[in-house]
Amino acid sequence: MRTGGKILVDQLVANGCRTLFTIPGESFLPALDALFDDGPIRTIVCRQEGGAAMMAEAMGKLTGGPGVAFVTRAAGAANAVSGVYVAHHDATPMLLLVGLSSRAKEDRGTFQEIDLKPIFGAMTKWVGIVRSAERIPEYVARAYQTAMAGRPGPVVLGFPEDVLHEPAKVADAAFNGPASPAPSGADMAFVKGQLATSKRPLVLIGGGNWSQHASDRLASVAKRFDLPVATAFRRQDHFDNRHQNYVGHAGLGMGAKLATAVRRADLLLVVGEAPGDVTTEGYSLVEVPRPKQVLVHAHPSADEPGRLYRTDLPIAAAPLPFIKALARFAKPNAIPTWAHARQDLRRAYERSLKPVATPGSVKLEAIIAALSAELPEDAIVTNGAGNYTAFLHRYYQWKSYPSQLAPTSGSMGYGLPAAIAAKLAYPERTVVALAGDGCMLMTVQELATAVQYGLPIVIIVANNAMYGTIRMRQERLYPGRVVATSLVNPDFAALARSFGAAGVTITRTEDFLPVLRRALTVPLPTVIELRLDPEAISPRQTLSEIRQTERAKPRKRR
């Protein structure tokens, strides 16, 4: 006989969980007790449930299996919503476990009682409540299967407190892995025919279910056919950016030539990605619902192709099986007419890597370029949301998979928790987080987690004393009318030292590289604060230029 808490922990072990992120709660003490004995699961105590959930989501991105977080009822579950939403939007396998009130108190409005299904139902693949210790193995195995099958995503399981205390005799049940759908011969015959006649094809990749093997195989195919390959928003690590067939990032701040290539493509091969408003510049490059491009959409979930765009060929296939099928195509007798277009796109991408100077003594464009040149090829770089990320997207080159952890949901505060998860998953790899000043302060308490577990990560804080993305848009709509976007910040280096981390402030670009090199050698977290000029609002325009341009435009009377 085992308690429900012990049964639950045993199921997590059987299904491959090796790291669990938590904020302890009295509602699941039996499960915490089951974690006491030395075992394969490392328990990471965090400082806020949103951070714990973001760490679990990042672990899911890195490993391909569900990252696991355990939180308590009501307020704990509500705080975790931010991380669950990231997993939902980014198609990341994740498992959120929630301790609940006892079964005898259900529906009485008892202390911290919460109904999980209406809160999480719209952003998860499944919400289950386990009301019997005997059924814990069944529920956990189903949770793993659901989180990983088709389009991956989060699952939430609730455990009434008395269920975790309850003894039961039941066999373990491990999930053996999701089905891997593959394209049919007829599917690939259609693709082959389209490639034979296409003059302007473009491959767009992204989504989950990716691997270094898939990236390598696609690189080989792209080179053999001289196909241009673009990555979707914040999926730049899916393809080596140094490869001759890589032509750029179809995300925010997309290059003009790449945007034109997407719009004018006569064949769009979308692999693993679910094209949305960011990837298509507000649906202007690929029209809804009937694109002008011939659209072939390969996705692991049969529900995704055709959901938004009427596809010429919807294919239920994971990226690797589809790419392997492409690799079996014979090389054309002559590389078709798209070779020059691919070369032109590549040259445009390479030109975009040359930093354009921005105002101030600390130039973010130069610092990102230095990071790209200095960090190891397998370094993991994380970020949250904000205008500082536009510099990262433009000037950093991703070279291996997985090495980019970034929320396509645009969630602030993600960079630090993601970096913690990355260092736990890959302790031998260099991990660097980028955060804006507003972004950092949303989850800065997790710096204590990094210190507690001795994680030597580097956190670079781009401090321009504002919510930069919102200020930029505010200036475009209401130039000079600044409300609610200015910030008064702490001394981030001193704040880091108060946690027991190292902290350095950079006021000149030339000081950055020596500080970075030193930070990469110390055995504790290091925060590097960059004091940026507020004028350096984006890689392309200063704050004053935006304001002056908008003021010069004729406006209707309000």
FENBEL-V676145 format. One record per residue. N is the residue number from 0. PSI is psi in degrees with one decimal (NA if undefined). D_CENTER is the distance of its C-alpha to the mean C-alpha in Angstrom with 1 decimal. Layout:
BEGIN
<<N;PSI;D_CENTER> <N;PSI;D_CENTER>>
END
This chain:
BEGIN
<<0;134.5;40.8> <1;151.8;37.4> <2;161.7;36.0> <3;-36.3;33.1> <4;-42.8;31.0> <5;-40.6;32.1> <6;-43.3;31.5> <7;-48.0;27.9> <8;-40.6;27.1> <9;-35.6;28.9> <10;-38.1;26.8> <11;-42.8;23.6> <12;-46.4;25.2> <13;-29.0;26.4> <14;7.1;23.1> <15;4.7;21.5> <16;128.6;20.0> <17;-12.1;20.6> <18;132.0;18.7> <19;128.3;18.9> <20;133.6;17.7> <21;156.5;20.2> <22;118.3;22.3> <23;146.5;25.8> <24;148.6;27.7> <25;-19.2;31.3> <26;-13.8;30.3> <27;35.9;29.0> <28;-36.2;31.2> <29;-34.2;32.5> <30;-39.4;29.1> <31;-39.7;28.7> <32;-36.0;32.2> <33;-20.5;31.3> <34;-5.6;28.7> <35;-46.7;31.5> <36;143.3;33.0> <37;130.7;31.5> <38;-173.4;29.2> <39;-14.2;26.2> <40;124.8;23.8> <41;122.2;22.8> <42;121.2;22.7> <43;112.8;20.6> <44;126.7;22.0> <45;-175.5;19.8> <46;-9.6;21.0> <47;141.3;19.4> <48;-30.6;18.0> <49;-42.0;15.0> <50;-42.3;14.1> <51;-43.1;15.0> <52;-38.1;12.8> <53;-37.0;9.7> <54;-43.5;11.0> <55;-40.8;11.6> <56;-44.1;8.2> <57;-38.7;7.0> <58;-39.0;10.3> <59;-40.9;9.7> <60;-42.4;6.9> <61;-38.1;9.5> <62;-21.0;12.6> <63;-10.8;12.3> <64;162.8;14.3> <65;125.4;13.9> <66;146.4;13.0> <67;130.6;15.9> <68;146.9;16.8> <69;121.4;20.4> <70;168.2;21.5> <71;175.7;24.8> <72;165.3;26.2> <73;-103.7;26.2> <74;-39.1;24.8> <75;-46.8;22.5> <76;-40.0;21.0> <77;-40.3;20.9> <78;-33.4;18.9> <79;-12.0;16.3> <80;-38.3;15.7> <81;-41.0;13.0> <82;-35.8;10.7> <83;-38.4;11.9> <84;-39.0;11.2> <85;-45.7;7.4> <86;-40.2;7.9> <87;-49.4;10.4> <88;-35.3;8.9> <89;2.5;5.9> <90;53.3;8.8> <91;130.3;8.0> <92;130.9;11.5> <93;148.0;12.5> <94;116.9;16.0> <95;119.7;17.2> <96;135.1;20.9> <97;123.5;23.0> <98;139.0;26.6> <99;171.7;29.0> <100;158.3;32.7> <101;155.0;35.3> <102;-37.4;36.4> <103;-17.5;39.8> <104;3.7;38.3> <105;141.7;36.1> <106;24.8;36.6> <107;2.5;38.8> <108;32.4;36.6> <109;171.0;36.7> <110;122.4;35.0> <111;25.3;31.2> <112;142.8;31.4> <113;143.3;28.4> <114;106.6;27.9> <115;-32.6;24.4> <116;-46.6;24.6> <117;-27.3;24.9> <118;-45.7;22.2> <119;-8.0;19.5> <120;-37.9;21.0> <121;-10.5;19.3> <122;15.1;15.7> <123;165.8;16.2> <124;-21.6;17.8> <125;140.2;20.6> <126;120.2;22.2> <127;146.5;25.0> <128;120.3;27.7> <129;108.5;29.5> <130;11.6;33.1> <131;132.0;34.8> <132;-32.9;34.2> <133;-23.5;35.5> <134;1.6;32.6> <135;-47.1;29.8> <136;-41.0;29.5> <137;-47.2;29.4> <138;-42.1;26.7> <139;-42.2;24.4> <140;-41.6;24.8> <141;-37.3;24.2> <142;-44.6;21.0> <143;-44.4;19.6> <144;-44.1;20.9> <145;-41.2;19.5> <146;-30.1;16.0> <147;-19.6;16.0> <148;145.7;18.4> <149;-129.9;17.8> <150;114.1;14.5> <151;163.1;12.8> <152;-178.5;12.1> <153;150.7;13.4> <154;141.4;17.1> <155;128.7;19.2> <156;128.2;22.5> <157;141.0;25.2> <158;105.9;28.1> <159;143.3;31.3> <160;-41.4;32.6> <161;-23.7;35.8> <162;-36.4;34.1> <163;-24.4;32.6> <164;-26.0;36.2> <165;130.9;37.8> <166;147.3;39.2> <167;155.7;38.9> <168;110.2;39.7> <169;148.5;37.1> <170;149.1;35.8> <171;156.1;32.2> <172;108.3;30.0> <173;145.0;27.2> <174;132.2;24.8> <175;1.5;25.4> <176;149.7;22.3> <177;158.2;21.3> <178;146.5;23.3> <179;94.7;22.1> <180;147.9;23.5> <181;155.8;25.0> <182;153.8;26.7> <183;167.8;30.4> <184;-37.8;33.1> <185;-39.2;33.7> <186;-49.8;30.1> <187;-27.7;30.3> <188;-40.3;33.7> <189;-45.8;32.5> <190;-43.7;29.7> <191;-41.6;32.3> <192;-39.3;34.7> <193;-41.2;32.3> <194;-33.0;31.4> <195;-26.5;35.2> <196;-7.2;35.9> <197;145.4;32.8> <198;-22.1;33.3> <199;64.3;29.9> <200;156.5;27.2> <201;133.6;23.5> <202;128.7;20.7> <203;121.2;17.2> <204;156.6;14.5> <205;-157.7;10.9> <206;-175.8;9.5> <207;-159.6;9.5> <208;29.4;12.8> <209;170.3;12.6> <210;162.9;14.6> <211;-33.9;16.5> <212;-43.6;19.5> <213;-40.9;18.3> <214;-44.7;17.4> <215;-41.8;20.8> <216;-39.8;22.6> <217;-38.3;21.2> <218;-40.1;22.2> <219;-44.3;25.7> <220;-45.6;26.0> <221;-40.8;24.9> <222;-41.7;27.4> <223;-37.4;30.2> <224;-4.1;29.9> <225;43.5;28.8> <226;135.8;26.0> <227;135.1;23.7> <228;125.4;20.0> <229;149.3;17.3> <230;148.9;13.5> <231;175.9;11.6> <232;120.5;9.6> <233;30.5;6.9> <234;32.2;7.9> <235;-20.3;10.7> <236;0.7;10.8> <237;-12.9;12.0> <238;132.2;15.4> <239;115.7;17.4> <240;-13.6;17.7> <241;-10.0;21.3> <242;142.5;22.4> <243;-21.4;25.2> <244;-1.8;23.6> <245;127.9;20.3> <246;7.0;21.0> <247;-176.5;18.0> <248;112.8;14.8> <249;68.4;15.2> <250;-158.4;13.3> <251;135.1;14.6> <252;26.5;17.7> <253;139.8;18.2> <254;147.4;21.4> <255;-41.1;24.6> <256;-39.3;25.6> <257;-41.2;22.4> <258;-42.5;22.5> <259;-39.5;26.1> <260;-38.4;25.4> <261;-45.3;23.1> <262;-38.7;25.8> <263;-0.8;28.7> <264;138.5;27.3> <265;-11.6;29.8> <266;119.3;27.5> <267;111.5;23.7> <268;106.8;22.2> <269;122.6;18.8> <270;114.1;17.2> <271;-19.1;14.4> <272;155.1;13.0> <273;94.6;14.2> <274;134.3;15.5> <275;-159.2;15.4> <276;-36.1;16.7> <277;-47.4;14.4> <278;-24.4;14.8> <279;17.5;18.5> <280;62.0;19.3> <281;34.9;20.2> <282;15.2;21.5> <283;-23.1;24.1> <284;-30.7;23.4> <285;111.9;23.4> <286;143.8;25.8> <287;134.7;25.4> <288;-8.2;26.8> <289;98.5;28.7> <290;151.9;27.2> <291;-26.4;29.7> <292;149.5;27.9> <293;122.0;28.6> <294;116.5;25.3> <295;120.2;24.5> <296;108.8;21.3> <297;123.0;20.4> <298;143.4;17.9> <299;-19.8;18.0> <300;125.2;18.9> <301;-18.0;22.3> <302;-17.7;21.6> <303;-52.4;19.0> <304;126.1;21.3> <305;-10.2;23.8> <306;-43.2;22.1> <307;-46.9;21.7> <308;137.9;23.5> <309;109.8;26.7> <310;145.8;26.0> <311;-30.0;28.9> <312;103.5;27.6> <313;131.0;25.0> <314;122.2;24.2> <315;95.7;22.8> <316;138.4;21.5> <317;157.7;18.6> <318;-47.3;17.6> <319;-47.8;19.8> <320;-37.2;23.0> <321;-43.0;22.8> <322;-38.6;22.5> <323;-39.0;25.3> <324;-38.9;27.4> <325;-38.2;26.9> <326;-19.1;28.0> <327;-10.0;31.3> <328;142.5;32.3> <329;148.5;35.2> <330;134.6;34.9> <331;153.8;36.7> <332;-36.7;40.2> <333;134.0;39.0> <334;125.1;35.6> <335;-174.0;35.5> <336;-4.0;35.5> <337;-5.0;31.8> <338;-45.6;32.1> <339;-37.0;33.2> <340;-40.8;30.4> <341;-43.6;27.8> <342;-39.9;29.5> <343;-41.5;29.6> <344;-40.4;25.9> <345;-41.6;25.3> <346;-38.6;27.7> <347;-40.5;26.1> <348;-45.6;22.7> <349;-36.8;24.6> <350;-34.3;26.5> <351;-18.0;23.4> <352;-15.9;22.6> <353;116.8;25.8> <354;133.9;25.2> <355;123.6;26.9> <356;135.8;28.5> <357;165.3;27.6> <358;157.6;30.0> <359;163.4;30.3> <360;-14.5;31.1> <361;114.2;27.4> <362;110.5;25.7> <363;-34.3;21.9> <364;-39.7;22.1> <365;-35.4;24.3> <366;-41.3;22.2> <367;-41.9;19.1> <368;-39.2;21.5> <369;-40.9;22.9> <370;-45.9;19.7> <371;-37.7;19.1> <372;-30.2;22.6> <373;-37.2;22.9> <374;151.4;20.0> <375;157.5;20.4> <376;-29.6;19.0> <377;12.4;16.8> <378;142.4;15.5> <379;125.4;12.0> <380;128.4;10.9> <381;158.7;8.5> <382;164.2;8.7> <383;-124.0;8.9> <384;148.8;10.7> <385;168.9;14.2> <386;-24.1;16.5> <387;-28.5;16.2> <388;-23.3;12.9> <389;-34.4;15.1> <390;-40.5;17.0> <391;-47.1;14.2> <392;-35.5;13.2> <393;-40.3;16.9> <394;-10.0;18.4> <395;140.0;16.2> <396;118.9;16.5> <397;139.4;14.1> <398;-13.3;16.5> <399;167.1;15.2> <400;137.0;12.7> <401;134.5;10.6> <402;-1.9;10.4> <403;120.2;7.4> <404;107.6;4.7> <405;137.9;3.7> <406;116.6;3.7> <407;-13.0;5.7> <408;-10.3;8.0> <409;35.1;9.2> <410;126.0;9.5> <411;156.8;11.6> <412;2.0;12.2> <413;-31.0;8.7> <414;-46.9;9.6> <415;-51.3;12.6> <416;-39.2;11.7> <417;-39.0;8.8> <418;-38.1;11.5> <419;-47.5;14.0> <420;-39.9;12.3> <421;-42.3;12.0> <422;-32.0;15.6> <423;-38.1;16.8> <424;-39.5;15.4> <425;74.0;16.7> <426;-20.8;19.4> <427;-9.5;21.0> <428;150.5;18.2> <429;134.4;17.8> <430;125.3;14.9> <431;129.5;14.6> <432;139.9;12.8> <433;137.7;13.4> <434;144.8;14.2> <435;171.4;16.6> <436;-43.9;19.6> <437;-39.2;18.7> <438;-46.7;15.1> <439;-41.7;16.6> <440;-6.9;19.2> <441;-28.4;17.1> <442;24.1;16.2> <443;-25.0;18.8> <444;-21.7;20.6> <445;-6.5;18.1> <446;-31.7;19.8> <447;-35.7;22.6> <448;-44.8;20.5> <449;-39.6;19.8> <450;-43.4;23.5> <451;-37.0;24.7> <452;11.5;23.1> <453;46.8;24.0> <454;110.3;20.6> <455;71.5;21.3> <456;159.5;18.1> <457;127.4;18.4> <458;118.5;17.1> <459;119.5;18.1> <460;116.3;18.8> <461;100.1;19.6> <462;107.4;22.3> <463;14.2;24.0> <464;37.3;25.2> <465;162.4;23.7> <466;92.4;20.8> <467;-42.1;20.6> <468;-44.7;18.8> <469;-38.8;21.1> <470;-43.8;24.1> <471;-44.7;23.7> <472;-33.3;23.7> <473;-43.4;26.5> <474;-32.1;28.5> <475;-33.6;28.2> <476;-35.2;29.5> <477;68.5;31.7> <478;129.5;32.5> <479;-8.3;33.9> <480;80.4;33.4> <481;118.8;30.9> <482;128.7;30.2> <483;15.9;27.6> <484;-5.2;25.4> <485;145.4;27.2> <486;145.7;26.4> <487;118.2;28.5> <488;159.3;26.5> <489;172.1;27.6> <490;104.0;28.3> <491;-34.0;24.9> <492;-43.3;26.6> <493;-38.6;29.2> <494;-43.2;26.8> <495;-44.1;25.0> <496;-31.7;28.5> <497;-25.3;29.4> <498;-14.6;26.7> <499;6.9;28.1> <500;172.1;25.5> <501;150.5;26.6> <502;133.6;26.4> <503;141.0;27.4> <504;132.6;27.8> <505;123.9;27.8> <506;-3.2;30.1> <507;137.1;30.7> <508;-42.0;28.4> <509;-14.2;30.8> <510;-12.9;30.3> <511;-50.1;26.5> <512;-45.0;26.7> <513;-37.2;29.3> <514;-43.0;27.4> <515;-47.3;24.2> <516;-38.3;26.3> <517;-40.7;28.0> <518;-32.0;24.8> <519;-5.3;23.5> <520;-10.9;26.8> <521;151.6;27.1> <522;27.5;26.4> <523;164.2;24.7> <524;148.0;21.8> <525;128.7;22.6> <526;124.7;21.7> <527;110.2;22.6> <528;127.8;23.3> <529;119.0;23.7> <530;100.3;26.4> <531;151.4;25.6> <532;126.6;28.0> <533;-22.9;27.0> <534;-26.2;28.3> <535;65.0;25.4> <536;-25.3;23.2> <537;165.9;21.6> <538;-15.7;22.0> <539;-29.9;24.6> <540;147.1;26.6> <541;167.3;28.0> <542;-42.9;28.3> <543;-38.7;32.0> <544;-40.6;31.7> <545;-46.5;29.5> <546;-44.8;32.1> <547;-40.1;35.1> <548;-44.4;33.8> <549;-35.3;33.2> <550;-28.0;36.5> <551;-15.8;38.3> <552;141.3;37.3> <553;137.3;39.9> <554;146.2;38.7> <555;149.2;40.2> <556;141.3;42.0> <557;NA;40.2>>
END
